[in-house]
Structure formats: structure tokens, C-alpha cells
Amino acid sequence: MKNLVRYLCMAASAFVLASQAHAEDAFSEEPFEFEAYNGETIDTFRGRLQVLENRNDPDSRTIEIGYVRFPAVDHASGPPIIYLAGGPGGAGTSAATGRRFHLFMAMREFGDVIAFDQRGTGLSQRLPECGSTGVHLPYDELMTHDRVSSAFSEAMSVCAARWQSQGIDITSYNTQQSATDIVELLDHLNEEKAALWGISYGTHLGFELVRQLGDDRISRIVFTGVEGPNHTVKLPARTDAYFERVEQAIAQHPDLDGVPDLTDLIHTANMQLDTDLPEVELQHPETGETVNLVFSSVELRMMATQAIADPDSIPRLVQVYSLAAQGEYERIGSFIIGFLRTQTEVEISGMPEFTDLASGITADRLALVNEQAETSLFADYLNFPMPHILNSVPSVDLGDDFRADVSSGVPTLLLSGTLDGRTYPESQLEAMEGFSDLSVVTVVNGGHNLFMATPEISETIADFMRGDFHGDRTITIPVEQAFED
């Protein structure tokens, strides 16, 4: 009852009455043939839900939320399982189409599985493109930390103003509103309970769902790559600790015996790049034009942190940093020009940036991040453009109450990889401290994208969903398999 009151208090009575008047038109489902990446097809239902873009504004426009519902197998009787995609910016339907398709199919043993597309993604209504912001990062200009941060902050302001002029409420693309979209969907489906199944940012969304739904409306939770309410920006010191674990794993890999100390290699290459500030002439891989590219360690650090989610990227990382340490700058430039400098104008997608900006960071944690970034191998680039765009758009931040710890007594399974390069094991356990019925599966040599890493993981999930597994367990992926591209 407390959570129901909290939900109702989010809306003014005027638009509650309006939404009731249009209830018949707000929700629909139709049969849909879903095709996976491998050509397999299955009969499903494609649904749409009309919701208020901003539930705090009685004059808000409505937007459409889309999803695909995979019906449970005949004997299943459990509540629906809501898949919460990562990102932010990932779509549940995209995840179901890809390598996780067979896991989606297996989960139907326990209830309908809903591939939910968060607002601004997939089948849901998206923001218009803002591809030409007028904010440039010229190839021949040195990219410093401050220069990149100011460019993305300016681009955020430009795009926010453009979308607002089109009648779009940019303050509404956040975790809180997305969670309430799911609550409304469950109500339209006449479902009293749901199971939550999330990865990465999807777990961040899951924490807010735990707040809004409460224990009474959640049957079970399966999380991997947990991102807590105040963990949008990761601690740089934990990135350094991650590389120490990577070095230990490398030492066990027979084909990587000759790899130098990775931490020393990265530090040496960063220092050399920032001393030499190389300028190279390159042919743009997309346009074919000849460009003069000036770069430093900033781009290499940013590129590296975007590529370390799973250990299979480590051999390529070693290769790139070895080239940098050897002064092979033309080859390094060819990697960089396809990353940050793909185009000279900064592009803002909208939903991912506004969602992270709204989730924000507490002042104490930001101070700690800034302190650690001064000496960390990768500074504060792991979650770029956060915290770099903080304060770029007023009135978006959800506040420290949103970032507070979450507690739950719902049976919860946490799958945590020791070589997860985005959401670190110690951070995941920290975020889950308030979950009193927690089972932890440690996946040795596992990365961020764990669900399909080994059949043992899907078997463990099935055991947990059946109620046959409770406690802690260790699954080990052979190091050679973990580093295999």
C-alpha cells in the first residue's frame, strides 16, 4: 500500500483523470512474428503503451512505449519476467534478437518474458536526431580533458534547447520515469507481480523498480553487472584494481607469457603520448579525405575504457598500447580516428546522456572520483561523458534521494565476473548490501556480459528461478576461453 500511495503521489489529480478517460486507447497488443539473429522465428505479441512523457506535468504530451512479450511455455505459471536492458540506451528487443535469444526462450519456463524497450529506445518513441550541433572537435586540434568536456557539455545544451523547442520534455528521460512506465505496463497487463531480470544499467533501473513496486510486487530478481543508484560514475581506483586482476589472469595464459606488465605499459604509453603530442596524416576510413590528426593520451584512454567490458578485448588493448609505447603513431591514429573523431561534430543521442545526467552523482562521491582521477591510469573516462557533462542542462538531476541505498527482502541472484571491466565486483556487492535474501555467483575470469559466457550460468539461473538454488557458488571460465576474441 505504501508503494501504491507513493506512485499515485507522483501525479496530479488532473492528469490522473485524463489518463483514466483514455485508458482504452492507452494500451494494445497484437500477434507478432519475432525473428532472431540466426533466422529462428517465434510467435509473440508486440505491445504498445501510451504514457505521459512527464508525469509531474499535467499538460505533458504522451509518448509511446513498445515491447515484445514472449508467451510462457504451457506448464509455466509464474509472473512475467521483465528484461531490463543495459546502456542506458540499449533495447530489450535488441537483446532478445541477439546472442541472448536462447536464454529468453529458456526463461519462458517460468512465465511470460517481456523484452521491454525503455523510453527513447527500440520500439519505443525516440528523440529526433540532433546530429548537427555546431559543436566541433577539429582533427588538428589537441583534445585535452577540459576541451572534450566543454565540447560535450555545449553539445548537450544545444541539443536540449533544440528538443525543447520541438515540445519535447528533456527532463523526463530518466530512470524514475522509465521505472514508472514498467509499473503502468504491469497494471495494464493486470499483473500483480513480476520478476526482474537485468544487466548493467538495467540493474540501475531495477533498483528504482524495487523502490516503486516494493517487495510485495516482485517475485524474484536476477542481476548481473550491477550498477547501484549512486554508481553511474565508477571509481577510478577500482579501474586500476581491475587491471591488477587482468595482469594476474594474463600470467596464467600460455599465449600471453611475453606480454609486458600491463599497468606499466599503459602508464608508459600515456606519458609518451602526452610528451610527443603526435601529429599524423591519415586517410579518413569513411570519407577517404586526408586529415591531419593531433592526439594525446586523452583519446587513447577514452577508447580503452569503452573497450574493457569483457576480457576478450584485452589482447587488442595490449596491441594498441604496445604500438603507442613504440611510437607507432600512424597506426594508433587509425584507431583513434574511428572512435572519438569519427565525425568532427559532436553528436548527442539524447536518452543515454539525459538518463545518466539525471542519475547523477553525490557531492562526496564526485569529490572522491576527482581525487582518484588525478593518479588513475584512465582518469575519469570510464563513463564518459559522465561526470564531464554535469550541470550542462539545468533541472535534470533527480537528487540525492534517488541515489540513496535500496533494500529488499526479495530472493535475488547476483552474477558477478571477476574480470568485469565496467561494473567491478566490489562495487556490485556494495550496491547489494541492502538485499537480505541474496545469492552470489562469482564467475572467475568472467566479464561484464555474463549471460551467455558459459552454459553453467543459464543453468544456475534456471535453478534459482525454480527455487532449487540458494546461497553462493563459484563458476570458473578457463582463462584461454575468457581472453578469446
C-alpha positions in Angstrom: 0.0 0.0 0.0 2.8 2.4 0.8 4.3 2.0 -2.7 0.9 2.4 -4.3 0.5 5.7 -2.4 4.0 6.8 -3.4 3.2 6.1 -7.1 -0.1 8.0 -7.0 1.5 11.0 -5.4 3.8 11.4 -8.4 0.8 12.6 -10.4 -1.5 15.5 -10.0 -5.2 14.6 -10.0 -5.9 16.4 -13.3 -3.8 14.1 -15.4 -4.8 11.0 -13.4 -8.4 11.7 -14.5 -7.3 12.4 -18.1 -5.3 9.1 -18.3 -8.4 7.2 -17.0 -10.5 8.8 -19.7 -8.2 7.5 -22.4 -7.4 4.1 -20.8 -9.0 2.1 -23.6 -6.6 3.7 -26.2 -3.5 3.7 -24.0 -2.6 0.0 -24.4 -2.8 -2.6 -27.1 -1.1 -5.9 -28.1 -1.1 -7.7 -31.4 0.3 -11.0 -32.7 3.9 -10.6 -34.0 6.4 -13.0 -35.6 9.7 -12.3 -33.9 12.9 -13.2 -35.8 16.2 -13.7 -34.0 19.7 -13.0 -35.4 20.1 -16.6 -36.5 16.9 -16.7 -38.5 14.8 -18.5 -35.9 11.3 -17.2 -35.5 8.7 -17.4 -32.8 5.1 -16.3 -32.4 4.9 -13.5 -29.9 2.9 -10.4 -29.0 4.1 -6.9 -29.8 2.6 -4.3 -27.5 2.4 -0.5 -27.1 1.6 1.7 -24.2 0.8 5.4 -24.3 2.3 7.2 -21.2 2.7 10.7 -20.1 6.2 12.0 -21.1 6.4 13.8 -17.8 4.1 12.6 -15.0 4.9 15.7 -13.0 3.3 18.0 -15.6 -0.5 17.8 -16.1 -0.1 19.3 -19.6 2.5 16.8 -20.7 2.3 15.2 -24.1 2.1 11.4 -24.4 4.7 9.1 -25.8 4.6 5.5 -26.9 6.4 2.7 -25.1 7.0 -0.6 -27.0 7.8 -4.1 -26.0 7.6 -7.8 -27.2 6.0 -10.4 -25.0 7.2 -14.0 -25.4 4.4 -16.2 -24.0 5.4 -18.8 -21.4 5.5 -22.4 -22.2 2.3 -24.3 -21.5 3.1 -25.5 -18.0 4.6 -22.2 -16.7 2.6 -20.4 -14.1 4.9 -17.7 -12.7 4.6 -13.9 -13.0 6.0 -12.2 -16.1 9.8 -11.7 -16.3 10.7 -8.1 -17.3 14.1 -7.8 -19.1 15.9 -4.6 -18.2 18.4 -3.7 -20.9 21.8 -2.1 -20.2 23.2 1.1 -21.5 21.4 3.4 -20.9 20.3 3.3 -24.5 20.1 -0.5 -25.0 16.8 -2.0 -26.1 15.2 -5.2 -24.7 14.1 -6.3 -28.1 17.6 -5.9 -29.5 19.0 -8.1 -26.7 16.3 -10.7 -27.5 17.2 -10.6 -31.1 20.9 -11.2 -30.4 23.0 -13.9 -28.7 20.7 -13.9 -25.6 17.8 -15.2 -27.7 18.0 -18.7 -26.5 18.2 -17.5 -22.9 15.0 -15.5 -23.5 13.4 -18.7 -24.8 14.6 -20.7 -21.8 13.2 -18.2 -19.3 9.7 -18.9 -20.7 9.7 -21.9 -18.5 9.0 -19.6 -15.6 6.5 -17.1 -17.1 5.9 -14.7 -19.9 9.2 -12.9 -20.8 8.8 -9.3 -21.7 11.6 -7.6 -23.8 10.9 -4.1 -22.7 12.2 -1.1 -24.7 12.8 1.8 -22.3 11.6 5.2 -23.4 13.7 6.6 -26.2 14.9 3.1 -27.3 14.0 0.3 -29.7 10.3 0.1 -30.4 9.5 2.9 -28.1 9.2 6.5 -29.2 12.7 8.0 -29.8 14.1 11.5 -29.7 14.7 13.1 -33.1 18.3 13.2 -34.3 20.5 16.0 -33.2 23.4 15.2 -35.4 24.5 18.7 -36.4 25.0 20.6 -33.2 27.5 23.1 -34.5 30.0 22.0 -31.8 33.2 20.9 -33.5 36.3 18.8 -32.5 38.6 19.5 -35.4 41.1 16.8 -36.3 44.1 19.2 -36.0 43.1 20.4 -32.5 44.6 18.9 -29.4 42.0 17.1 -27.3 42.6 17.9 -23.6 40.3 16.8 -20.8 38.8 20.2 -20.5 38.4 20.7 -24.2 36.5 17.4 -24.6 34.4 18.0 -21.5 33.4 21.5 -22.6 32.5 20.4 -26.2 30.2 17.7 -25.0 28.6 20.0 -22.4 28.0 22.6 -25.0 26.5 20.0 -27.4 24.2 18.8 -24.6 23.0 22.4 -24.1 22.5 22.9 -27.8 20.5 19.7 -28.3 18.5 20.2 -25.2 17.4 23.6 -26.4 16.5 22.2 -29.8 14.4 19.4 -28.4 12.6 21.7 -26.0 11.7 24.0 -28.9 10.1 20.9 -30.5 7.9 20.4 -27.5 10.0 17.6 -26.0 10.4 17.5 -22.2 14.1 16.5 -21.9 13.7 16.3 -18.1 11.6 13.2 -18.5 14.2 10.8 -19.9 15.4 9.3 -16.7 15.4 6.2 -14.6 12.5 7.2 -12.4 10.1 7.8 -15.3 11.2 4.6 -17.1 10.5 2.6 -14.0 7.0 4.0 -13.7 6.5 3.1 -17.4 7.0 -0.5 -16.3 4.7 -0.2 -13.3 2.0 1.1 -15.7 2.6 -1.8 -18.1 2.1 -4.3 -15.3 -1.1 -2.6 -14.3 -2.4 -2.7 -17.9 -1.5 -6.4 -18.1 -3.3 -7.0 -14.8 -0.2 -8.5 -13.3 0.2 -8.2 -9.5 3.8 -9.3 -9.5 6.8 -9.5 -11.8 10.3 -10.9 -11.8 13.1 -8.6 -12.7 16.0 -9.7 -15.0 18.6 -7.0 -15.6 22.1 -6.3 -16.7 24.3 -3.2 -16.2 22.2 0.0 -16.4 19.2 -2.3 -16.4 20.0 -3.1 -12.8 20.2 0.6 -12.0 16.7 0.8 -13.4 15.9 -2.3 -11.3 16.8 -0.6 -8.1 14.2 2.1 -8.8 11.6 -0.6 -9.6 12.3 -2.2 -6.3 11.5 1.2 -4.7 8.3 1.7 -6.7 7.0 -1.8 -6.7 8.1 -2.9 -3.2 8.7 -6.5 -2.2 5.0 -7.4 -2.5 5.0 -7.0 -6.3 8.4 -8.6 -7.1 8.8 -12.4 -7.1 12.5 -12.8 -7.9 15.4 -10.7 -9.2 18.3 -11.8 -11.4 21.0 -9.2 -11.8 24.5 -9.1 -13.4 26.9 -6.2 -13.9 25.2 -4.3 -11.1 25.2 -0.5 -11.2 23.9 0.9 -7.9 21.8 4.1 -7.5 25.0 6.2 -6.9 27.3 4.2 -9.2 26.6 5.9 -12.5 30.2 7.2 -12.3 32.6 4.5 -11.4 35.6 5.0 -9.0 38.9 5.4 -11.0 40.8 3.5 -8.3 38.7 0.4 -9.0 39.5 0.6 -12.6 43.2 0.4 -11.6 42.4 -2.6 -9.4 40.7 -4.2 -12.3 43.9 -4.1 -14.3 45.7 -5.7 -11.5 43.3 -8.6 -11.7 43.8 -8.7 -15.5 47.5 -8.9 -15.1 47.1 -11.9 -12.8 44.9 -13.6 -15.4 47.4 -12.8 -18.2 50.1 -14.6 -16.1 48.0 -17.8 -16.4 47.5 -17.5 -20.1 50.0 -19.7 -22.1 49.9 -17.5 -25.2 50.4 -14.2 -23.4 53.6 -15.1 -21.5 55.6 -12.4 -23.3 53.1 -9.6 -22.6 54.8 -6.8 -20.5 53.4 -5.6 -17.2 50.1 -4.1 -18.5 49.9 -1.3 -15.9 53.5 -0.2 -16.7 52.8 -0.5 -20.4 49.7 1.8 -20.2 51.4 4.3 -17.9 54.5 4.5 -20.2 52.4 4.9 -23.4 50.2 7.6 -21.8 53.3 9.6 -20.6 55.0 9.2 -24.0 51.9 10.4 -25.9 51.5 13.4 -23.7 55.1 14.3 -24.2 55.3 13.8 -28.0 51.7 15.0 -28.9 52.0 13.3 -32.3 50.6 14.7 -35.5 49.9 12.3 -38.3 48.5 12.5 -41.8 45.8 9.9 -42.3 43.1 8.9 -44.7 39.7 9.0 -43.1 38.2 5.5 -43.1 34.7 6.7 -44.0 35.1 9.7 -46.2 38.5 8.9 -47.8 39.7 12.5 -47.1 43.2 13.2 -46.0 43.3 14.7 -42.5 46.0 15.9 -40.1 45.3 14.3 -36.7 46.8 15.7 -33.5 46.2 13.5 -30.4 47.4 12.7 -26.9 46.6 10.1 -24.3 43.1 11.5 -23.8 41.6 9.7 -26.9 43.5 6.5 -26.2 42.3 6.4 -22.6 38.7 7.1 -23.7 38.9 4.4 -26.3 40.4 1.9 -23.9 37.7 2.4 -21.2 35.0 1.8 -23.8 36.5 -1.5 -24.8 37.3 -3.2 -21.5 33.9 -4.5 -20.5 35.0 -8.1 -21.2 38.4 -9.8 -21.1 38.2 -10.8 -24.8 39.2 -7.2 -25.6 42.4 -7.3 -23.6 44.7 -8.8 -26.4 43.7 -5.9 -28.7 44.2 -3.4 -25.8 47.7 -4.8 -25.3 48.4 -4.5 -29.0 47.3 -0.8 -29.2 49.2 0.3 -26.1 52.3 -1.6 -27.3 52.2 0.3 -30.6 51.8 3.6 -28.7 54.8 2.8 -26.4 56.8 2.1 -29.6 55.9 5.4 -31.2 53.9 3.7 -34.0 51.7 6.8 -34.1 50.2 6.4 -37.6 48.7 3.0 -36.6 47.4 4.4 -33.4 45.9 7.3 -35.2 43.9 5.0 -37.4 42.2 3.5 -34.3 41.5 6.9 -32.8 40.0 8.5 -36.0 37.4 5.7 -36.0 36.5 6.4 -32.4 36.1 9.9 -31.0 36.9 11.7 -34.2 34.5 9.7 -36.4 33.0 13.0 -37.3 34.2 16.5 -36.4 30.8 17.5 -34.9 29.8 16.2 -31.5 26.6 14.0 -31.7 24.2 13.6 -28.8 21.8 10.7 -28.8 19.6 12.1 -26.0 18.2 9.2 -24.0 21.6 7.8 -22.8 23.1 11.2 -21.9 20.0 12.6 -20.2 19.4 9.4 -18.2 22.9 9.4 -16.9 22.8 13.1 -16.2 19.6 12.7 -14.2 21.0 9.8 -12.2 24.0 12.0 -11.4 26.4 11.6 -8.5 26.5 12.7 -4.9 28.9 15.5 -4.0 31.0 13.2 -1.7 31.4 10.6 -4.5 32.2 13.2 -7.1 35.0 14.6 -4.9 36.4 11.1 -4.5 36.2 10.4 -8.2 38.1 13.7 -8.9 40.7 12.9 -6.3 41.3 9.4 -7.7 41.3 10.5 -11.3 44.4 12.6 -10.8 46.6 9.4 -10.5 44.5 6.8 -12.2 45.6 5.1 -15.4 42.4 6.2 -17.2 41.5 9.3 -15.2 37.6 9.6 -15.1 36.9 8.4 -18.6 35.2 5.1 -17.8 31.7 6.6 -18.0 32.4 9.4 -20.4 30.6 11.8 -20.9 29.8 11.5 -17.1 30.8 13.3 -14.9 32.1 15.7 -17.6 28.6 17.0 -18.6 27.4 17.6 -15.1 25.4 20.8 -14.8 25.2 21.2 -18.6 21.4 21.1 -18.6 19.6 22.6 -15.6 16.7 20.8 -13.8 17.5 17.3 -14.9 19.2 15.8 -11.8 16.9 13.5 -9.7 18.6 14.4 -6.5 20.4 12.5 -3.7 17.2 10.8 -2.5 17.2 8.9 -5.8 20.9 7.9 -5.2 20.2 6.5 -1.7 20.8 2.9 -1.0 17.9 0.4 -1.7 16.8 -2.5 0.5 14.8 -5.6 -0.4 13.9 -9.0 1.0 13.1 -10.4 -2.4 15.1 -13.6 -3.4 17.9 -12.1 -5.5 20.6 -13.7 -7.7 23.8 -11.7 -8.4 26.1 -12.9 -11.1 29.5 -11.1 -10.8 32.5 -11.6 -13.1 36.0 -11.1 -11.6 37.1 -9.5 -14.9 34.1 -7.2 -15.4 35.7 -4.0 -16.7 32.7 -1.8 -16.3 30.9 -2.7 -13.0 33.5 -4.0 -10.6 32.8 -6.9 -8.2 33.4 -4.9 -5.0 31.1 -2.1 -6.3 28.4 -4.7 -7.1 28.5 -6.2 -3.6 28.4 -2.7 -2.1 25.3 -1.8 -4.1 23.5 -5.0 -3.0 24.2 -4.7 0.8 20.6 -3.9 1.5 19.3 -7.1 -0.2 18.8 -9.6 2.7 18.0 -12.7 0.6 21.0 -12.5 -1.8 22.7 -15.4 -3.6 26.0 -14.5 -5.2 27.6 -16.4 -8.1 31.2 -15.4 -8.6 32.3 -16.1 -12.2 36.1 -16.3 -12.2 37.5 -14.8 -15.4 34.0 -13.7 -16.4 33.4 -10.2 -17.8 30.6 -7.8 -17.9 28.3 -9.6 -20.4 28.0 -12.8 -18.5 24.6 -14.3 -19.5 26.0 -16.3 -22.5 29.6 -16.8 -21.2 29.1 -20.4 -20.3 26.1 -22.8 -20.1 26.6 -23.1 -16.3 25.3 -19.6 -15.9 22.0 -20.2 -17.7 21.7 -23.5 -15.7 22.3 -21.6 -12.4 19.6 -19.0 -13.4 17.2 -21.8 -14.1 17.9 -23.4 -10.7 17.4 -20.1 -9.0 14.1 -19.4 -10.8 12.8 -22.9 -9.8 13.8 -22.3 -6.2 16.4 -25.1 -6.3 19.5 -22.8 -5.7 20.1 -20.5 -2.7 23.5 -19.5 -1.4 26.8 -18.8 -3.0 28.5 -20.5 -5.9 31.7 -20.2 -8.0 31.9 -20.8 -11.7 35.3 -20.7 -13.4 35.8 -19.9 -17.1 39.2 -21.1 -18.4 41.4 -18.1 -18.9 42.1 -19.0 -22.5 38.4 -19.0 -23.2 37.9 -15.7 -21.4 40.5 -13.9 -23.5 39.4 -15.4 -26.8 38.0 -12.9 -29.3 
